[in-house]
Amino acid sequence: MNRGKLAAWAGTVAVHIALLAALVVSVRWKHTETVEPMAVEIVVSAPRPVPAVAPIAPIAPIAPSPPAEPAKTVPPAPSPPPVAAAKAPPPPPLPPADLARKADEQLKLKAEQARADLAKQAAEKKEIEKKEIAKKEIEKKEAEKKALDIRQRELAQSQERAQKEQRDQRAATEKQAREKELQEKLARESQERLAAQQQAERADKAAKEALAAKARAKAEGDYVAKIRGKIRGNIILVLEPPGNPEAVFEVNQLPTGEVLDVRLVRSSGNGAYDQAVERAILKSSPLPKPDQADLFQRRLLLRFRPNE
């Protein structure tokens, strides 16, 4: 846009300079018969000169008419004829040397003005280019800053996401650890309760078994005591053996209590006592039956002492 304006202005200056040059040439041709020809050298660095326009001769002013007299009662006198305005003589033409000098001065002024305008246009163009460069530099810096802000924001978001993932992973790990610890604790407590329950059950069972064994032992003792009591009532001795020796017999019986056989397991050392006890066992058949059927024993080991 600045180059177009500059070209248009330069064209206008060239047209004016060309017109001025044509005017100078015409003036020289007009005065060739009366004035001795002279050489005029015009050196300008600008485009072709433009001739200056010749000044227009001034027109003489028209003399004003005399003021009219005031009206009278008498008839007015006839007005004098108008005075013709005198024409001023035209100014004498300038000598060719003055015209050439004036044209040269105008050309120099035009050239200087053209150079000044060109310099101004160049300065304005340079200033515009400088402003455009500064604007582009500002836009470049703003774009770089915007890109940097975007990168920093993306980096911050990426770091935040990574930190969040780490926090979530750490929270999940801690949760899993807590759940595992809780499960292990519950399992331990369950095992402890089960062990305690089993121990209690074993203790209860042992206690029950002990009570049952004790009750069975008592029942068996009572059963054997009834058998020994019946047999002792049938022992007949002529003489009491000295001391209190023990004789042990094995008795084989039926569930009805009938004695099948009797065998001396250990003698008391007194044959008469041993025989008396054996006869008493056979005489006591059938032997007393137990209160409970499961207490029945097919083979009984019976011990006897004289002083019991």
C-alpha positions as CSV (number, residue, x, y, z in Angstrom):
1,M,0.0,0.0,0.0
2,N,2.9,2.5,0.8
3,R,4.7,1.6,-2.5
4,G,1.5,2.4,-4.5
5,K,1.1,5.8,-2.9
6,L,4.7,6.6,-3.5
7,A,4.5,5.7,-7.1
8,A,1.4,7.8,-7.6
9,W,3.0,10.8,-6.0
10,A,6.2,10.4,-8.1
11,G,4.1,10.3,-11.2
12,T,2.4,13.6,-10.2
13,V,5.7,15.3,-9.6
14,A,7.0,14.1,-13.0
15,V,4.0,15.6,-14.8
16,H,4.5,19.0,-13.1
17,I,8.2,19.0,-13.9
18,A,7.4,18.2,-17.6
19,L,4.9,21.1,-17.8
20,L,7.4,23.5,-16.3
21,A,10.0,22.4,-18.8
22,A,7.6,23.0,-21.7
23,L,6.9,26.5,-20.4
24,V,10.6,27.3,-20.4
25,V,11.0,26.1,-23.9
26,S,8.1,28.2,-25.2
27,V,9.4,31.3,-23.5
28,R,12.8,30.9,-25.1
29,W,11.3,30.4,-28.6
30,K,9.2,33.6,-28.2
31,H,12.2,35.8,-27.5
32,T,14.6,34.5,-30.1
33,E,14.2,37.7,-32.3
34,T,14.7,40.4,-29.7
35,V,17.0,38.7,-27.2
36,E,20.3,37.2,-27.8
37,P,20.1,33.5,-27.3
38,M,21.6,32.2,-24.1
39,A,22.2,28.6,-22.9
40,V,20.5,27.6,-19.7
41,E,21.6,24.3,-18.0
42,I,19.3,22.8,-15.5
43,V,20.7,20.0,-13.4
44,V,18.2,18.2,-11.1
45,S,18.2,14.9,-9.6
46,A,14.4,14.7,-9.8
47,P,12.3,13.6,-12.8
48,R,11.5,15.9,-15.8
49,P,10.7,19.6,-14.8
50,V,7.2,21.0,-14.9
51,P,6.9,24.6,-16.3
52,A,5.4,27.3,-14.0
53,V,2.2,28.9,-15.0
54,A,2.6,32.6,-16.1
55,P,1.0,35.0,-13.7
56,I,-2.3,36.7,-14.8
57,A,-2.1,40.5,-15.2
58,P,-4.3,42.3,-12.6
59,I,-7.4,44.1,-13.9
60,A,-7.7,47.8,-13.1
61,P,-10.5,48.7,-10.8
62,I,-13.6,50.5,-12.2
63,A,-14.0,54.1,-10.9
64,P,-17.1,54.4,-8.8
65,S,-19.9,56.7,-10.0
66,P,-20.4,60.0,-8.0
67,P,-23.1,59.7,-5.3
68,A,-26.5,60.9,-6.2
69,E,-27.6,64.3,-4.8
70,P,-30.6,64.3,-2.5
71,A,-34.0,64.8,-4.1
72,K,-35.2,68.4,-4.6
73,T,-38.4,70.0,-5.5
74,V,-37.0,71.0,-8.8
75,P,-36.8,68.5,-11.6
76,P,-33.7,66.4,-11.5
77,A,-30.9,67.2,-13.8
78,P,-29.9,64.6,-16.3
79,S,-27.1,62.3,-15.0
80,P,-23.7,62.6,-16.7
81,P,-22.7,59.9,-19.1
82,P,-20.7,57.0,-17.4
83,V,-17.0,57.2,-17.4
84,A,-15.3,54.3,-19.1
85,A,-12.8,52.5,-16.8
86,A,-9.3,52.8,-17.9
87,K,-7.5,49.5,-18.6
88,A,-4.1,49.1,-16.9
89,P,-1.3,48.2,-19.2
90,P,-0.1,44.6,-19.0
91,P,3.1,44.0,-17.0
92,P,6.2,43.7,-18.9
93,P,7.3,40.1,-19.5
94,L,10.2,38.8,-17.4
95,P,13.5,38.4,-19.1
96,P,14.3,34.8,-20.2
97,A,17.2,34.6,-17.7
98,D,14.8,35.4,-14.8
99,L,12.3,32.9,-16.2
100,A,15.0,30.2,-16.4
101,R,16.3,31.0,-12.9
102,K,12.8,30.9,-11.5
103,A,12.0,27.7,-13.3
104,D,15.3,26.2,-12.0
105,E,14.4,27.4,-8.4
106,Q,11.0,25.8,-8.7
107,L,12.5,22.6,-10.0
108,K,15.0,22.5,-7.2
109,L,12.2,23.1,-4.7
110,K,10.1,20.4,-6.3
111,A,13.1,18.0,-6.2
112,E,13.8,18.8,-2.6
113,Q,10.1,18.4,-1.8
114,A,10.1,15.1,-3.7
115,R,13.2,13.9,-1.8
116,A,11.7,15.1,1.5
117,D,8.5,13.3,0.7
118,L,10.4,10.2,-0.4
119,A,12.4,10.3,2.8
120,K,9.2,10.8,4.8
121,Q,7.5,7.9,3.0
122,A,10.6,5.7,3.6
123,A,10.7,6.7,7.2
124,E,7.0,6.0,7.5
125,K,7.4,2.7,5.7
126,K,10.4,1.9,8.0
127,E,8.3,2.8,11.0
128,I,5.4,0.7,9.8
129,E,7.7,-2.2,9.1
130,K,9.3,-1.7,12.5
131,K,5.9,-1.7,14.2
132,E,4.9,-4.8,12.2
133,I,8.1,-6.5,13.2
134,A,7.4,-5.5,16.8
135,K,3.8,-6.7,16.5
136,K,4.9,-10.0,15.1
137,E,7.5,-10.3,17.8
138,I,4.9,-9.6,20.4
139,E,2.5,-12.1,18.7
140,K,5.3,-14.7,18.6
141,K,6.1,-14.2,22.3
142,E,2.4,-14.4,23.1
143,A,2.1,-17.6,21.1
144,E,5.2,-19.0,22.8
145,K,3.9,-18.0,26.2
146,K,0.5,-19.5,25.4
147,A,2.2,-22.8,24.2
148,L,4.3,-22.8,27.3
149,D,1.2,-22.2,29.5
150,I,-0.5,-25.1,27.7
151,R,2.5,-27.4,28.2
152,Q,2.8,-26.4,31.8
153,R,-0.9,-26.9,32.4
154,E,-0.8,-30.3,30.6
155,L,2.3,-31.2,32.7
156,A,0.6,-30.1,35.9
157,Q,-2.5,-32.1,34.9
158,S,-0.4,-35.1,34.1
159,Q,1.4,-34.9,37.4
160,E,-1.9,-34.5,39.2
161,R,-3.2,-37.6,37.4
162,A,-0.1,-39.5,38.3
163,Q,-0.3,-38.4,42.0
164,K,-4.0,-39.3,42.1
165,E,-3.2,-42.7,40.6
166,Q,-0.5,-43.1,43.3
167,R,-2.9,-42.0,46.0
168,D,-5.6,-44.3,44.7
169,Q,-3.2,-47.2,44.4
170,R,-1.9,-46.5,47.9
171,A,-5.4,-46.3,49.3
172,A,-6.3,-49.6,47.5
173,T,-3.2,-51.3,48.8
174,E,-3.9,-50.0,52.4
175,K,-7.6,-51.1,52.0
176,Q,-6.5,-54.6,50.9
177,A,-4.0,-54.8,53.7
178,R,-6.8,-53.8,56.2
179,E,-9.2,-56.3,54.7
180,K,-6.6,-59.0,54.8
181,E,-5.7,-58.2,58.4
182,L,-9.3,-58.2,59.3
183,Q,-9.9,-61.5,57.6
184,E,-6.8,-63.0,59.3
185,K,-8.1,-61.6,62.6
186,L,-11.5,-63.1,62.0
187,A,-10.0,-66.4,61.0
188,R,-7.8,-66.4,64.1
189,E,-10.8,-65.6,66.3
190,S,-12.8,-68.2,64.6
191,Q,-10.1,-70.8,65.0
192,E,-9.7,-69.7,68.6
193,R,-13.4,-70.0,69.2
194,L,-13.4,-73.4,67.4
195,A,-10.4,-74.6,69.5
196,A,-12.0,-73.3,72.7
197,Q,-15.3,-75.0,71.7
198,Q,-13.5,-78.2,70.8
199,Q,-11.5,-78.1,74.0
200,A,-14.7,-77.4,76.0
201,E,-16.4,-80.3,74.2
202,R,-13.4,-82.5,74.9
203,A,-13.4,-81.4,78.5
204,D,-17.1,-82.0,78.7
205,K,-16.8,-85.3,77.0
206,A,-13.9,-86.3,79.3
207,A,-15.9,-85.1,82.3
208,K,-18.9,-87.1,81.1
209,E,-16.8,-90.1,80.3
210,A,-15.2,-89.8,83.7
211,L,-18.6,-89.6,85.4
212,A,-19.8,-92.4,83.3
213,A,-16.7,-94.4,84.1
214,K,-17.0,-93.6,87.7
215,A,-20.7,-94.5,87.6
216,R,-19.9,-97.7,85.7
217,A,-17.1,-98.6,88.1
218,K,-19.4,-98.0,91.0
219,A,-22.1,-100.1,89.3
220,E,-19.6,-102.8,88.5
221,G,-18.4,-102.7,92.1
222,D,-21.9,-102.9,93.4
223,Y,-22.5,-105.8,91.0
224,V,-19.4,-107.7,92.0
225,A,-20.1,-106.9,95.7
226,K,-23.5,-108.5,95.4
227,I,-22.0,-111.6,93.9
228,R,-19.2,-111.8,96.5
229,G,-21.8,-111.2,99.3
230,K,-23.9,-114.1,98.1
231,I,-20.8,-116.4,97.8
232,R,-19.4,-115.3,101.2
233,G,-22.7,-116.2,102.8
234,N,-22.3,-119.8,101.5
235,I,-18.7,-120.2,102.7
236,I,-18.5,-122.8,105.5
237,L,-15.3,-123.1,107.5
238,V,-14.5,-125.5,110.3
239,L,-11.4,-123.6,111.4
240,E,-10.5,-120.0,110.5
241,P,-7.2,-120.0,108.6
242,P,-4.4,-118.1,110.4
243,G,-3.8,-114.6,109.1
244,N,-6.0,-113.1,106.4
245,P,-4.8,-114.9,103.2
246,E,-6.4,-114.0,99.7
247,A,-7.7,-116.5,97.3
248,V,-8.4,-115.4,93.6
249,F,-10.9,-117.3,91.5
250,E,-12.1,-116.9,87.8
251,V,-15.8,-117.6,87.4
252,N,-17.4,-118.3,84.0
253,Q,-21.1,-117.7,83.9
254,L,-24.1,-117.4,81.6
255,P,-26.2,-114.1,81.2
256,T,-28.7,-115.7,83.5
257,G,-26.1,-116.0,86.2
258,E,-25.7,-119.7,86.1
259,V,-22.1,-120.7,86.9
260,L,-20.5,-122.8,84.2
261,D,-17.1,-123.4,85.8
262,V,-14.8,-122.1,88.6
263,R,-11.0,-121.9,88.3
264,L,-8.5,-121.1,91.2
265,V,-6.2,-118.4,89.9
266,R,-4.2,-117.8,93.0
267,S,-4.4,-119.9,96.2
268,S,-4.6,-118.5,99.6
269,G,-2.1,-121.0,100.9
270,N,-4.7,-122.8,102.9
271,G,-6.3,-125.6,100.9
272,A,-9.3,-126.0,103.2
273,Y,-10.1,-122.3,102.7
274,D,-9.7,-122.5,99.0
275,Q,-12.0,-125.5,98.7
276,A,-14.6,-123.9,101.0
277,V,-14.7,-120.8,98.7
278,E,-15.0,-122.9,95.5
279,R,-17.9,-124.9,97.0
280,A,-19.6,-121.6,98.0
281,I,-19.2,-120.2,94.4
282,L,-20.9,-123.3,92.9
283,K,-23.6,-123.2,95.6
284,S,-24.4,-119.6,94.8
285,S,-25.4,-120.3,91.2
286,P,-27.3,-118.6,89.7
287,L,-25.3,-115.5,90.6
288,P,-27.0,-112.0,91.0
289,K,-27.5,-110.2,87.7
290,P,-26.4,-106.5,87.2
291,D,-28.9,-103.6,87.3
292,Q,-27.8,-102.7,83.7
293,A,-27.4,-105.3,81.0
294,D,-24.2,-103.7,79.7
295,L,-22.5,-104.3,83.0
296,F,-22.7,-108.1,82.6
297,Q,-19.4,-109.8,82.5
298,R,-19.1,-113.4,81.3
299,R,-15.8,-114.0,83.1
300,L,-15.5,-112.6,86.6
301,L,-12.3,-112.3,88.6
302,L,-13.3,-112.6,92.3
303,R,-11.0,-112.1,95.3
304,F,-11.8,-113.5,98.8
305,R,-10.2,-113.0,102.3
306,P,-11.5,-114.7,105.5
307,N,-11.7,-111.4,107.4
308,E,-13.5,-109.3,104.9
